[in-house]
Amino acid sequence: MFLQLRNTTSGLAELDLELLGGRACRFPAEIFAQVLAVQDLGRRNRHGDRAARIRRALVILGMLTLIAFGDGSAASGLPRGPVVTGAHAVTPVPGTAALAPPPGTVAQCSDARDLHAGVLLGCVARLRKLLEMKPEQREVRNAQGQTPLSVAVLRGRSDAAEILLAGGADVNAPIRFAKGMRTDYSGLQRAQRPELAEDSTPLMMARDAAMVALLLRFGADTRTKNNYGWSAIFYYTHHGTPDMLDALLGAGAAIDDTADVDPSHAGSTPLMWAAYMNRGAQLRTLLKYNPRLEIRDRAKKTALDYARQFGHVEPIQLLSAAAASR
């Protein structure tokens, strides 16, 4: 479990709590202020017992969040809508599907002073106005190194993304971390959340085919890689859908692209990653684009080798049939 406290460029405070399985929840400003007050109290008195109590309080907060999900969707990686606990709403960060929180109120929208705030609040009319008034903010990055477009894509706000793109936002603007930001995330965390990798582009962060199509229409580069060596096709193979892969490959993504998906899988192709992760639906889509079955990674293994190693029945059947037909 990992906790990160932060302020956004719009002045809206947020708290990110990373749960089991790489899922995360984003808390609103009220809860942030309460937890921050506890942390400030801890800084004034650094006795071990007080620090332990603070840590326990944060763990309890995470446990309560998991309980609030009820059906176990947080652990299984299936995000849901906002979960209301008391007077506050706890909103899951998008993972395997897009999540667009409801638009802000009229008062909230009128208070939005920059593009990031307009996107976060879902204020479409205000976003257009801000874009006219402050076009230079299109490429301004928040504390997480994200442009307004990246935030719109992560939040699943296709309406906001289209407004920004039509207004001249850079469709390939990468994440640029500020000095001192945490970068030591696990391979699983990076696989599930491309926003944790510097140089990730909005296309890598898309969570549904409609967003992918929108970004491609505005010229998103399908072959760009982030600083972990991942391109969008690896993210879609891991947690995307077949129609997302179809859109990407139809736009020219490299079917036999390679990446060091983690230290033990260096030089992997999307086909190997799908076989290793037992992604049958994604594997079927990849095979439609005639990938090379004989490619071996630096461990000297093919996609079929990985399917057999882990006993993944559907990938074994699909890859064996593909090899027999060639």
HELIX and SHEET records of a PDB file:
HELIX    1   1 LEU A   20  GLY A   22  5                                   3    
HELIX    2   2 ALA A   29  ARG A   44  1                                  16    
HELIX    3   3 GLY A   48  PHE A   69  1                                  22    
HELIX    4   4 SER A   73  SER A   76  1                                   4    
HELIX    5   5 VAL A  106  ASP A  111  1                                   6    
HELIX    6   6 LEU A  115  LEU A  121  1                                   7    
HELIX    7   7 VAL A  124  MET A  133  1                                  10    
HELIX    8   8 PRO A  135  GLU A  139  5                                   5    
HELIX    9   9 PRO A  148  LEU A  154  1                                   7    
HELIX   10  10 SER A  158  ALA A  166  1                                   9    
HELIX   11  11 GLY A  187  GLN A  192  1                                   6    
HELIX   12  12 PRO A  194  LEU A  196  5                                   3    
HELIX   13  13 PRO A  202  MET A  205  1                                   4    
HELIX   14  14 ALA A  209  ARG A  217  1                                   9    
HELIX   15  15 ALA A  232  HIS A  239  1                                   8    
HELIX   16  16 PRO A  242  GLY A  250  1                                   9    
HELIX   17  17 PRO A  270  MET A  277  1                                   8    
HELIX   18  18 GLY A  280  LEU A  287  1                                   8    
HELIX   19  19 ALA A  303  GLN A  309  1                                   7    
HELIX   20  20 VAL A  313  ALA A  324  1                                  12    
SHEET    1   A 5 PHE A   2  ASN A   7  0                                        
SHEET    2   A 5 ALA A  13  GLU A  18 -1                                        
SHEET    3   A 5 ALA A  24  PHE A  27 -1                                        
SHEET    4   A 5 HIS A  88  PRO A  92 -1                                        
SHEET    5   A 5 VAL A  83  THR A  85 -1                                        
END                                                                             
